[in-house]
Amino acid sequence: MPDKLTAFLKARKGPPPDREQLGEWLEAIEKLYDQIKAWLREAKAEGLVDYTKGDTAITESTLGTYDAPVLQLFFGERMVSLRPVGRFVVAAKGRIDMVLGPNKAMIVRNSDGTWKIIPVGSTSERFLPLTKDTFSEAIEALLS
């Protein structure tokens, strides 16, 4: 017979992680990062930006604990980090924060798979389509 703590933990254990949704979410993040790197191709060729990838642990009730990719963009001595927040967020199919110090822009994924951005310092919840131009404006705002 299991001890009291083991029985308690078994009773609280939720369903197994949804590996299909996790795979789809991680693939969406990688595709977004590939698009961002394509937008930065010219600046990278001129030595104006460099980037590396890392990862961060995220825990979500439906997906369990998983490692999500983080994209770090280096503009000289300054680093803008694109850090996933989670797949299950209010009114979206995922969120990634673009952060430099205390400032951030939020990138969210719509139910149709498209990405939108709330600009840095925006006082409204107005999302704009994520394009090369809106991404560039967010980087400029973070670096200013």
N, C-alpha and C positions, 0 to 999 in steps of 0.2 A: 504494500500500500504506500502511495507517495506521501511524502511529508506535507505538512499544512501549506508551506510556501509554494511547493511545486504544484499542488492542487489549485491554489489560488492563481498562479501564473497561467496554468493550463486553461482555467475558466476564462481568463481575460485575453487569451491569445486570439487574435483576429484571423481573418481569412489569409491564405497565402498571397504574396505579392502578385500583382497582375503583370506578368512578364511581357505580354504583348503590348500593353499601354506604355510600359517602361521603355521598351525597344523603340516604339514609335516616337516617344518624347525625346529620347537621346538622339535619334536620327534627325529629328527636326532641329535640335540645337546644333548639331554638326553642320547641317545644310545652311543654317543661318550664319555660322562662323565662316563657312566657305564663301558665302556671298560677301560678307564684310571684308574678308581678305582680298577678294576680287576688287572691291571698291578701293582698297588701300594699295593695290598693286603699283600704281604710278608713284605714290609717295614712298613706298618701300624701296622701289628701284632707285629713287633719288636719295635714299638714306634718311628720310624724314620720319620714318616710323619703323618699328620692329615689333614682333609679337612672339609670344610663347603660349603654350597651353599647359594647364595644370588641371586639377580637379578639386572638387569639394564634396563632402558628404552631405546628403540631404535625406531626411526621414519624412515620409508621407504615409498616412495610414493605408492607402490602397497599394502603394508601390514598395513599401518597406524602406530600408536604408540602402541607398545606392550612391555611387560616385558619379557626379555630373561634371562635364567639362567646363573649365573656366578659360576664357581667352583674355590674355593680358596684352594690352597695347602700350608700347613704350614710345613716348614722344620726348626724346632727350632723357632728362632725369625724371620725367613725370609718367606715371602709369595709370591708364584707364583700364579698369577691370570689368569684364562682362561676366557676371556671376548669376547662374540660374538660382531662382528662389524656389520654384517648384512647378510641377505639372498641374496640380489641383489648386487653383487660386480662384477667387471670386470673379465671375463674369469673363473668364478666359480659359484657354487650354494650355496655359503655361505663362511664366513670367521670368524675365531675365533683367537684372538691374545693371546699368552701366554706371560705374562709380569712380569718382576721383575725390578722395577726402570725404567731406560731408555732403558733397553734391552728387546728385544722381539723376539719370533719366530712366524711365521704366519702359521696357519693351515687352509687349504682351502678344500672345498668339491667339488669334480669333478661332472660332469654331470651324471656319473654312480653311484653316491652316495658314492664313496670311498673317504677317507681323505688323504691328502698329507701335508707335512710340509716343510717350508723353514727354514733351521737351523739358530740359533742365530748368528748374525754377518755375515751372508752370503752376499757376494758382488754380487752374481749372483741371478738370479730368478729361480734357479734350485730347483724344488720340488722333494722331496723324498717321497716314500710311508710312511704313518704314521704307524709305527709298535712299538712294545714295545721297541726295540732297538733305533729307531730314536727319540722316545719320551724321553727315558732315556738320550740320548745324549743331547737333548735340555735342559732338567732339569739340567744336569751337567754344561752345558755352562752358563745357567742363574745363577746358584749358585756359579760359579767360580769367 
